[in-house]
């Protein structure tokens, strides 16, 4: 015989009895995501940024052209227009068409599965997640111009992520891990 956990029944009864509670939880969740996303950038940028969740739900409209996303597993981030275009290409596995230098902030740091494979979702066997402290990311129109820069994420200084791919960009640490 299948037993329904008592806690699940209690939660369901509370939500049915007090429908505004579910809405309040959603509002608190949205507020939490907005706060998390905006913490990725300096205040002057965050104040006017649009906040978008990873499912593309707009959580807050902005006015300055920046888009901030809450932590979706790799850390909260704020992207300028060039980075937004880059991100759409990355999500669609298409080549980015970067027209000018672009800037993105991840002032709470982040983690990545790979420094070489832009589409890795887990570290390779025997490898660890790459943990980045607070940093700024820079993209340039010609990613091959970054080929001679260091690519070691543990060097303590700026390095190139995804070197040798169309998704190459500079990771510039701005604080301790």
N, C-alpha and C positions, 0 to 999 in steps of 0.2 A: 504494500500500500504506500502511495506517495504522500508525504507529509509536507504541508506548506509551513515554512518557518513562521513562528509567531511574530517576530519582528517585522517581516514583510507585510503581514496582515495589518499590524498596527500602523505602519507607514501608509499603506493604502487607505485605511480608514481616516487617518488624519488628513490626507490630501483630498479625499472626497468630502469630508466634513468641513474643511476650510480651504476652498479652492484658491483663495488669494495667497495662501502660503506657497503654493507651487510657483505662482507668478512672482512673489517676493524673492523666492530662491533664485529664479531665473534672473531677476534684476540684480541681485547681489552677485551672481555669477558673472553677469555682464560688467558690472562695476569692477569686480576683481580682475577680469581680463583686461579692461581698459587701463586700470592702474598698472598692471603688470607690463602691458605693451608700452605704455608711455615712459616707463622707467628705463627703457632701452636707449633713450636719446637725451641730449641736453634739454633743459627746460625750455629754452627759446624755440626749439624745434617741436618738442612734445606739445606745447600749449596750443599750436594750431594744426596738429597732425590729425588725419583721419585714422580711426582704429578699425581694422578689419580682422575678423576671426579667420581661422584657417579654412573654414567652409565657405568663405567669401561673404559672410554676413557682416554688414557694416554695423559696428557697435557704437560708433560716434563719427559724425561728419566733421571734417576739418576744413581749413581754409588756406593752407600753405603749400599744398602739393605733396607733402610727405605722407607716407602710409606706415603705420606701426602695427605689428602683429604680436599677440601674446605668445608666451612660451608654448610651442607646439612640439617640444621634444628636443629642440636644438638651441633654445633660448629665445627671449623676446628680441625683436629687432625693429628698427625704423629705417625705411628706404626712401631715397629720393626718386625722381622719375626714371632715371636711367636704370637704377637698381630694380624698380618695379618691372620694367621691360625685361631686364635680365631674368628676374624671377619667373615671369610668365614663360619665357623660353625654356628655362630649366625645368619647370613643372611639366611642360609639353615635350621635353626631350628634343627641342629644336635649337638651332644655333642662335645665340643672342646677337642682336644688331645694336651694339653699343655705339652711339654717335659722339659721345663726349665723356669726360671723366665723371664717374658717379660715386656717390658716397652713401654708406649705410652705417648705422650705429648698432652695436650690441654691447652696451655698457654694463650689462649683467653677465657678460661672457656667454659661453655656450659649449656645446659638444657636437662632434661630428664623427661619423663612422669611418671616414677615410679622408686623407689629405690629397689623394690622387684620383679617386673615383667619385665623380660628382653625383652618381646615382646609388652609391652604396647605402644600404639601410641598416647594416650591422657591420661591425669591424670584421676584417678577414680573420680566418682561423689563426689563433695565436697572437692576434693584435688586440690592443685596447682602444677604447674610445679616445678621441683626441679632445682634451678639455682645454678650452681657451678662456683666459680671463677676459676682463673688459677690453673691447677692441673696436676699431673703426675698420670698415672694409672699403677698398677702393677698386673700381673697375676702370678699364681704359679701352678705347676703341680697338686697339690691336693687342690682343692678349699675348701674342708671340713676343712683344716688346718686354715681357716679364720673364722670358726664358732664362736670362742670366742672373736673376736674383735668387737668393736662398729660398729653399722650400722646406726647411726643417721647422716644424711647429714647436719644437722644444728648444730652439736656439735662444729664446728670450727676447728676440728682436723681431722686426717685421719679416714676414715670409710670404711666399706665394702659395695659395691653396689651389689645387686642381691644375697645377702647372702643366703646360703642353696640351691643354684642352681649350675649347672655346669659352669655357667657364672660369678660366684662370682669373684670380683677383688677389690683391694684396691684403693681407691681414696685418693690421698695425696695432700691437698691444698698447693700451693706454693706462694700465694699472696692474696691480698684482693679481695673481690668480686667487 
